[in-house]
Amino acid sequence: MIIYPAIDLRSGRCVRLIQGDFSKETVFSEDPVEVAKRWEDQGASWIHVVDLDGAKSGSPQNFEVIKLIRENVKLKIQVGGGIRNLDTIKKYFDTGIDRLILGSAAIEFQDTVKQAVDFFGKEKIAVGVDVKNDMVAVKGWTATSEVTLEQVLKKLRELGIKRVIYTDISKDGMMSGPDTEGIEKILDFGGFSVIASGGISSVEDLEQLSRYESQGLEGAIIGKALYSGALCLGELIQKF
């Protein structure tokens, strides 16, 4: 199971939100590049970077910071937030980003998703499925669509998506454990690799998730628990 330390960017800083609420922000570092280097030094093979400003606005707002991170670490990087067209996708890949995560585009710009998969390949494109009360959220979690989890999974299968990053918004930043019910729904649907996100705060949470590896659970994204010191990345990587 791949452990993905999260770097959430807002106004160039490394922050964490609670349940995606932009008014509930904690700044953990003014230097996201230093944070990325720290995770690399502790053994991370991937980092998960989200442009929160971009997710909210619909276009990249922290591109230069992400580019600096790419230039200063050798590990693999997946990026999400404000990626809604092919020009943006190409711009990120040209900087050496390894995987891009489409979110709102999967609901609002499905032709773009299909073109991205066809042009760049299934391994390069993932979709973030962020759910609140079984409905898929969009625009940096500031709006909820009329699309259910099952409906979006059917559409993603048609579009050729292989990998889903799943977040239960109610769990995000709460350190209350992952939403295994939602993860099971996606795995039972079939055809997707899943990266779990939201609420992971203990070794026990990761042990629980590891039971799903044979069904297609591929990794776990951890944010607040690492920044608060509740979990040690190096120890987790050795264990899992």
C-alpha positions in Angstrom: 0.0 0.0 0.0 1.4 3.3 -1.0 1.4 6.1 1.6 0.8 9.5 0.0 1.7 12.4 2.3 -0.5 15.4 1.3 0.5 18.9 0.5 -2.5 21.2 0.2 -1.6 24.6 -1.2 -3.4 27.9 -0.5 -1.8 31.2 -1.4 1.5 29.4 -1.8 1.5 28.0 1.7 1.1 24.4 3.0 -2.3 24.3 4.9 -4.9 21.9 6.1 -8.7 22.5 6.0 -11.4 20.8 8.1 -14.1 19.2 5.9 -13.0 21.3 3.0 -14.1 24.5 4.8 -11.9 27.4 3.6 -12.7 29.3 6.7 -11.2 26.6 8.9 -7.6 26.7 7.7 -4.4 25.8 9.6 -1.1 26.9 8.1 1.5 24.2 8.6 4.3 25.7 6.6 5.2 28.8 4.6 7.6 26.6 2.5 5.9 23.7 0.6 9.2 22.8 -1.0 10.8 22.2 2.4 7.8 20.0 3.3 8.1 18.0 0.1 11.8 17.4 0.8 11.0 16.3 4.4 8.5 13.7 3.1 11.1 12.5 0.5 13.8 12.3 3.2 11.4 10.1 5.3 11.0 7.6 2.4 8.0 8.7 0.5 7.8 7.4 -3.1 4.8 9.7 -3.9 3.3 13.0 -2.7 -0.2 14.1 -3.2 -0.4 17.9 -4.0 -3.7 19.8 -4.2 -4.0 23.4 -5.4 -6.9 24.4 -3.1 -7.2 27.9 -4.7 -7.3 26.2 -8.1 -10.0 23.8 -7.1 -12.1 26.7 -6.0 -11.5 29.0 -8.9 -11.4 26.5 -11.7 -7.8 27.2 -12.9 -4.3 26.7 -11.4 -3.3 29.3 -8.8 -0.3 27.6 -7.3 1.4 26.3 -10.5 4.8 28.0 -9.8 4.9 26.5 -6.3 4.1 23.1 -7.7 6.8 23.5 -10.4 9.3 24.4 -7.7 8.4 21.3 -5.7 8.9 19.2 -8.9 12.3 20.8 -9.5 13.5 20.0 -5.9 12.4 16.4 -5.3 12.9 13.2 -7.1 9.9 11.3 -5.8 6.7 11.0 -7.9 4.0 13.7 -7.7 0.3 13.6 -8.3 -1.5 16.9 -8.5 -5.1 18.0 -8.4 -7.1 21.2 -8.2 -8.3 23.4 -11.0 -7.4 21.0 -13.8 -10.3 21.4 -16.2 -8.8 21.5 -19.7 -6.2 19.8 -21.9 -3.9 22.9 -22.0 -3.6 22.8 -18.2 -3.0 19.0 -18.3 -0.3 19.4 -20.8 1.3 22.3 -18.9 1.6 20.2 -15.8 3.0 17.1 -17.6 5.5 19.3 -19.3 6.9 20.2 -15.9 7.4 16.5 -15.1 4.3 15.9 -12.9 3.7 12.1 -12.9 -0.1 11.9 -12.5 -3.0 14.4 -12.6 -6.2 14.2 -10.7 -9.4 15.6 -12.4 -12.3 16.5 -10.1 -15.0 18.8 -11.2 -14.0 18.1 -14.8 -15.3 14.5 -14.4 -18.8 16.0 -13.9 -18.8 19.1 -15.9 -16.3 18.5 -18.8 -16.5 14.8 -19.5 -15.1 15.2 -23.1 -11.9 16.6 -21.6 -11.6 13.6 -19.3 -12.0 11.2 -22.2 -9.5 13.1 -24.4 -7.0 13.2 -21.5 -7.2 9.5 -21.0 -7.0 8.7 -24.7 -4.0 11.1 -25.2 -2.0 10.7 -22.0 -3.0 7.2 -20.9 -4.9 5.6 -18.0 -1.9 5.6 -15.7 -1.4 9.4 -16.0 -5.0 10.4 -15.3 -7.0 9.8 -12.1 -10.3 11.2 -10.9 -11.0 12.5 -7.4 -14.4 11.4 -6.2 -15.3 13.6 -3.3 -18.6 12.7 -1.6 -20.9 14.3 0.9 -24.0 12.4 1.9 -23.5 10.1 -1.1 -23.6 13.1 -3.6 -20.4 14.1 -5.5 -19.0 17.5 -4.6 -17.4 19.9 -7.1 -15.5 23.2 -7.3 -13.2 22.5 -4.4 -16.0 21.1 -2.3 -17.8 24.4 -2.3 -20.8 22.9 -4.2 -22.6 19.6 -4.4 -23.7 18.1 -7.7 -26.9 16.2 -8.3 -24.8 13.1 -9.1 -24.6 10.1 -6.8 -21.5 8.0 -6.3 -22.8 5.2 -8.3 -23.8 7.4 -11.2 -20.3 9.0 -11.4 -18.6 5.5 -11.2 -20.7 4.4 -14.2 -19.6 7.4 -16.2 -16.0 7.1 -15.2 -15.9 3.5 -16.4 -17.3 4.7 -19.8 -14.6 7.4 -19.9 -11.8 4.8 -19.4 -10.8 5.9 -15.9 -8.8 3.3 -14.0 -7.9 5.0 -10.7 -10.1 6.9 -8.2 -9.1 9.0 -5.3 -12.0 8.7 -2.9 -12.7 11.2 -0.1 -15.7 11.4 2.3 -15.7 15.1 2.9 -17.3 14.6 6.4 -14.1 12.7 7.4 -11.5 15.1 6.0 -9.4 16.7 8.6 -11.4 15.1 11.4 -9.0 12.3 12.2 -12.0 10.0 12.7 -11.0 7.1 10.5 -11.6 6.4 6.8 -15.0 5.8 5.2 -14.7 2.1 4.6 -18.3 1.9 3.5 -17.7 4.2 0.6 -14.5 2.5 -0.3 -16.3 -0.9 -0.4 -18.9 0.6 -2.7 -16.2 1.5 -5.2 -14.3 -1.7 -4.9 -17.5 -3.7 -5.2 -18.4 -1.7 -8.3 -15.3 -3.2 -10.0 -12.8 -2.0 -12.4 -11.1 0.7 -10.3 -8.0 1.0 -8.3 -8.7 3.1 -5.2 -6.6 5.6 -3.2 -8.3 6.4 0.1 -8.3 9.9 1.6 -9.9 11.6 4.6 -9.9 10.8 8.3 -6.8 8.5 8.4 -5.2 9.1 11.8 -3.8 5.9 13.2 -1.9 2.7 12.4 -5.2 0.9 13.0 -6.9 2.9 10.3 -4.2 1.8 7.8 -4.3 -1.8 9.0 -8.1 -1.7 8.3 -7.5 -0.3 4.8 -4.7 -2.8 4.0 -7.4 -5.6 4.2 -8.8 -4.2 0.9 -5.5 -4.4 -1.0 -6.4 -7.6 -2.7 -9.6 -6.0 -3.9 -7.9 -3.0 -5.5 -7.1 -0.6 -2.7 -3.8 0.9 -3.8 -2.9 3.5 -1.3 -3.8 6.0 1.3 -3.4 9.8 1.5 -2.5 11.2 4.9 -2.5 14.9 5.8 -3.3 16.2 9.2 -2.1 13.1 11.1 1.4 13.6 9.7 1.5 17.4 10.3 0.2 17.1 13.8 2.7 14.3 14.7 0.0 11.7 15.4 1.7 9.5 12.7 5.3 9.2 11.6 5.7 8.8 7.8 8.9 6.9 8.0 7.5 4.3 10.4 4.4 3.9 8.2 6.4 3.3 5.1 8.4 0.6 6.8 5.3 -1.1 8.2 3.1 -0.9 5.0 
